[in-house]
């Protein structure tokens, strides 16, 4: 019954490495989101996408990029990982409009540690 | 968007009802109240939402006051698995651009035997 799947649950990377976090949803949702969650700071939106090949910056896009080549897949890219990007990363999706628009389905999260 | 205020933590005995309050005194007429929860080490999970009428689903009930300035999420028979952080969010149904949900600090509910 898994609907939003994040490719890796735990990752350990070194400073300067390029990191890909993959997210796939099977609900045919238009919107997809990447958040990061840190103690005391809550969930913060990094990027979101409302359609294939479309992307919009969230609150903290610096140091990140995204790719959405297919409707079901939304990738978060850390071009050059840094220690301050150590965090829990959460992917979510939602329908475009109507009552489903604010009902986000989240993945289980990817805990990234950058050494 | 309207700001919400929740107590930082609450306790509840297993099998009893858990009543989680949320204050949203600046809510606008077109804004809905949404509740999510996050169990430790998992992603947030949608629970329920409402506009002005009380709502119930298989997970919980949502009671919204007549003036809509506050609401209460009710877990009728709390279990240990309901231990989580509960987030109350106020948001229009659709607000141009994108629907950015702001997750505050929430209420940490501890259900004990």
Contacts between the chains, C-beta under 8 A, distances in Angstrom:
chain1	res1	chain2	res2	distance
A	4	B	43	7.6
A	31	B	98	6.9
A	31	B	99	7.1
A	42	B	103	5.2
A	42	B	104	6.4
A	42	B	105	6.3
A	43	B	44	7.3
A	43	B	103	4.2
A	45	B	100	5.8
A	48	B	98	5.5
A	48	B	100	7.5
A	50	B	98	6.0
A	56	B	97	7.5
A	56	B	98	6.2
A	58	B	100	7.1
A	90	B	43	5.0
A	90	B	44	7.5
A	91	B	43	8.0
A	92	B	43	7.2
A	92	B	44	7.9
A	94	B	99	6.7
A	97	B	94	5.4
A	98	B	93	7.3
A	98	B	94	7.6
A	99	B	49	7.7
A	99	B	93	6.9
A	101	B	93	6.5
A	101	B	94	5.3
A	101	B	99	5.0
A	102	B	32	6.9
A	102	B	34	5.7
A	102	B	49	7.0
A	102	B	89	7.8
A	102	B	91	5.2
A	102	B	93	7.0
A	102	B	99	5.2
A	102	B	101	6.3
A	103	B	34	7.7
A	103	B	46	5.0
A	103	B	49	7.2
A	104	B	36	7.8
A	104	B	44	7.3
A	104	B	46	6.5
A	104	B	101	6.4
A	105	B	46	7.0
A	106	B	43	3.1
A	106	B	44	5.1
A	106	B	45	7.0
A	107	B	43	5.4
A	108	B	42	5.9
A	108	B	43	5.7
A	109	B	41	7.3
A	109	B	42	6.9
A	109	B	43	5.2
